[in-house]
Amino acid sequence: MQKERKYYPAIDFIKAFAIISVVILHLMVFNGSKEPLFEMFTAFHIWQAVPLFMFVIGMTLRLSLDNGATVLGIFSNRMVRFLIPLLIAYVVAFIIRYIMGYHNSIDWHVFIGLIPTPGMGTYFITLYFETIVVLIVLSYLVKHYTFFFVLSIAVLFSIIGELIAFNIDIKDMYLYSSSIHRYIVLLVLGYYFFDFKYEKKYFLLIALMLLSTLLLIVFQSTREPIWPYSLYKSAALWQFQHFPYAFYTLLLASILIYMYNKIPKNIQNKCHFILYIGKASLHIFLVQIFVFFIAKQMQVFMRADIGFLIFTVVLFIGCLWLYIEQSILKRVHIDAG
């Protein structure tokens, strides 16, 4: 029997931070330079957006299992919640292509999640599909093995995936960028987050967080990821989004949750819109793909005023999309989650 669902608003707070970070990051690099990312030390905050999303997925898996959900139920629920906006996004993408006269060819990647209006961050759709499948395996492992064993398996999987990519000299940038092996450690850390008491038995975890932070400082200074990611172009493009840096994401998530819990309740009650942005993160993500694609096609040069307008429009349309979608689903008695 499924227990009463618990709601942790701090999770939506992290998601809101992450999706806002995604939009800001894409605004910062829109004109073609990553230099602003280094100048503003974004590797320590907003450049952590995707790692934070993967970390949160691990957290929500734990909550779902603790609430009595079955693995099949988790899989079907996530697929339904994901496929509905994704199918709408595909329809919108083809309409935009037609209106703008965009005739670039469509290849097989479109069948694994690549939106046919190529924009920023489209790889995350395929990554999320993979993540849903991996959650089934992770659900089994966490029930039968200890934290450090599961973490070791995840690290091993990440290393093997990276070495395979290196040895076959992978040329498909989309497949590499969307590969789950780069983020699987974050799923594990997110799942076990509620168990971390930072007591003596987790001394190694604290040490790894400090080491991960040190590695990130080195990356910020040298702008080069550590071995083996610096050996070949496809990996280097993804900078620090590999397992050695995952423990810093754990630290950042802990800080964000601490910050949220320190916000006075009367202020929290007046800022529900921030949590709603977190709930609408998927829809906002899809909207920003279209908006940035259109801006690129129109050869927009990003300035502060244009950036602010795009930022506002993306968040507003994404939240409105979720609201309309949930209203319709409630009318037909479908649980939108």
N, C-alpha and C positions, 0 to 999 in steps of 0.2 A: 504494500500500500504506500503510495507516495505521500510524503510528509508535506506539511504546509511550507510553501516556498519562503525562504528568507531573502530579504533584499538588502544588499550592501551598497548604499549610494556612493561610497568611495570608489567603487568600480566604474560607475558612470562618470565620476569626476576624472579618473585616469583616462577614460576613453575620450572625454571632452578635451582634455589637455592634448591627447595624441592626435585627434582629428584636426583640431585647430592648428597644431604643429605641422601637420601634413600640408594644409593650405598655405601656411606661412612659408614653409620650406620651398614649395613650388613657386610661390611668388618671388622668393629670393633668387632662385636659379633660372627664372623664366628667360632672362636676357642672355643666358648661355654661360654664365660663370659661377663656379662653386666657391670662389674666393670669399664672398660674404659669410658663407657657412663657417669657415675657419676663423675669420675675423671676429665673429660673435660667439666663438666657442660652442657652436650648436651641437657638437658631438656629446656634450654633457647635458643637454636638455631637449630642444625640439627635434634634433636629428635622431633622437631615440624613439620617434613616433611608432614605427613598425615594430621594433622590439617590444615596446610597451603593449601594443595590440596583441602580440603573440603571448606575452606574459599573462594578460587578462584572460585570454582564451583558456589557458591552463587553470586560472582561478575559477572561472565559471564552470569548467568541467568538474572541479572538486565540489562546488556548491550543488551542482545538479545531482551528482552521485550521492552526496550527503542528504539531499532532499528526497531520495528514494527513486530517482529516475533510472530507467534501464539504459543500457548501452544503445539498444535499438531505438529507444525513445529519444535519446540525445541526438543520435545520428539523423533520424527523420525530422525532428524539430528544427535542427540547425539547417538541414537541407531546404526545408519548406521556407523558413525565414529568409534564407539566402537567395533561393531561386526566384521567388516572386519579384523582388526589386531588380534582380539581374535580368530576368526576361523582359521586364519593362525597359531596362537600360538598353538592351539589344535593339528593341523596336525603335526607341528614341535615337539610337546611334545611326540606324539605317535612314531614318527620316532626315537627320542632320546631314548625312553624307549626300543625300539626294538634293536637299535644298542648297547646299554649298557647292554642289558640283564636284565633290571629292571622289575621284575615280581610281584611287590607288588600289592595287589588287589585294584580295583577301586570301590568306593561305590557311593551312590546317590549324594554326594556332587559335583561330576564332572558335574552334570546337572545344577548346580546353579553357576558355575564359577570357581570351584577348578581345576586348571590346573593339569593334571595327571602326571606331574613331580614335586612333592611337593618341593617347594622352599621357599625362604623368602618373606614374604609379599603377599602371594597368596590371602589372605582374601580380599584384596582391590578390586579384580575383582567383587566379590559378593556385596561388599559394594557399588561399583559404579552402579551396576544394581539397587540396592535399591534406590540410590540417584536419578537416573533418574526418577523413579516412584514418589518419594517424591516431586520432583520439580513441578509436576503437581498440587499437593495439595498446595504447597507453592506459586505457581503462582496465585492461587485463593485467598489465605489469604492476600497476600500483596496488592492486588487490592481493598480489601474490609475493611481492618482493619489497625489500626495504628501500628507503629514500636513496641512500648512497649507491645501491646496486642499480636502481632505475636511472639515476643520474649518470653513472658510468656507462650504461648501455647507450644513453642519449649522446654522450660525448663521443663514444666509439662510432656511433652511426654518423655523427657530424664529420668526424675525421675521415671515415671511409668515403663518404659522399664527396668530400673536398678532394681527396686523392684520386678518386675516379674521374672527377671533372678535370683535374690537372693532367692525368695520364692519357686521357682521350683527347686532350686539347680542345675542349668543348667550344664550339663556335656559336652555338645558339644562345645568345645573350638572354633571351626571354626565358628559356628553360632553366638556365642557371640562376637567374635572379628570382625565379618563383619556386626554387627547390626548397623543400621543407627541411633538408638537412642543415641549413644555415640557422634555423630557428628552433629546432626541436628541444634544445636544452632549456630555452625560455618556457616552453610548455610545461616541462617538468618542474622548474622552479616556481612557476605560477601555481601549479597544482598543489605543491607542498607548502605554499606561502603561509597558510593558516597554522601550520605546525611549527614554524620557526619562532622559537622563544629566545634565540640568541643566548642559550645557556652553554655550559661547558662542552656538551657533546656536539654542538654546532660551531665549535672554534674553527674547524677547517673551513666551514662556509664563510665565516667572517674573514678569514685569511684570503679566501678566493675573491671576496668582494673588494678587499684592499688591493689585491694583485690586479684585478680587472680594472680598477680605477687607475692604477699606475700605468697599465698598458694603454689606457685611453689617453692619459697625459702624454705618453710617448708618441702616440698617434697624432695628437694635436700638434706636437712639436715637429715631428718628422714628416707628417702627412703621408706616411706609408704604413700599411697594415703589417702585422708580424707574419713570419713564415707560418705556413706555406702560401698564404694569401697574396704575398707580394711577388710571387714567382711568375704569375701569368695574368694577362690583362683582364680577363673576365672576372676574376676574383677581386683584383685590386679596385675595380670600379665600385665594388660594394663596401669598400673601406673597412669599417670596424664591425659590420653586422655578421659576426661569426661567434662561435661559442666562447672563445677566451674572454670576450667582452660582455658576455651575458650577465655576469654577476654584478656588473655595474648597474644594469637595468633593474635587477632586484633591489639594489640600493636606492635607485631613483624612485621606483614604485613605492618603496617603504616611506620615502620622504614625502611623496605626494599624498599618501594615505594619512600620514601624520599631520600634514598641513590641513587636509580636509577635516580631520577630527578635531583640530584646534579652532576651526571656524565657529564662532558663537552660533547657537541654534537659531536665534532670531534672524541672523544673517543668512544661514543656510535655508531657512524657510522662505526668504525673499529671493533666492537665487536658483529656483527650480529650473529656470531656463538653461542654466549651465549643465545640469544633469540631463536635460532633454537633448542638448547638443550631443552628449555622450550616447544617449539611446539612438540618436539619428546618425551616428557616425558612418554606418555603411551607406546610407542614402547621400550624405554629404560627400563621401568619397566618390560615389558615382557621378554626382553633379559636377564636382571639380574636374573630372576627366573631360566632360563635355565642354565646360566653360574654358578650360585651358586649351583644348583642341580648337575651339572657335577663335580664341584670341590669337593662337599661332597662325591659323589660316588667314586671319585679318592683319597679320604682321604688326600686332600691337607692340609698342615699346613700353615696358613696364615702368611706371613712375609711382610715386607714393599715393597720389590721388586715385589713379586707376587701380592700384593694388588694393586700396581700402574699399573701393566700390566692388571689385571682384570678390574680396573676402566676405563682405556683407551679403552679396547676392547668393554666393555659394552656400553659406550657412542658412540663410532664410529659405531658399528653395529646398535644401535638404531636409530641414525640419518640417516644412510644409508638406513635402512628399510623404514623410513618415506619418504625419498626422492624418492625411487623407487616406493613406493605405490602411492604417489601423482602424479608422472609422468604417471603411468598407468591409474589412475583414470581420469586425464586430457585428456588422449587420447580417453577415452570412454565417455567423456563429463559428468563425475560425479563430483559434487562439493565435494571436500575432506574437505572443511571447513578450 
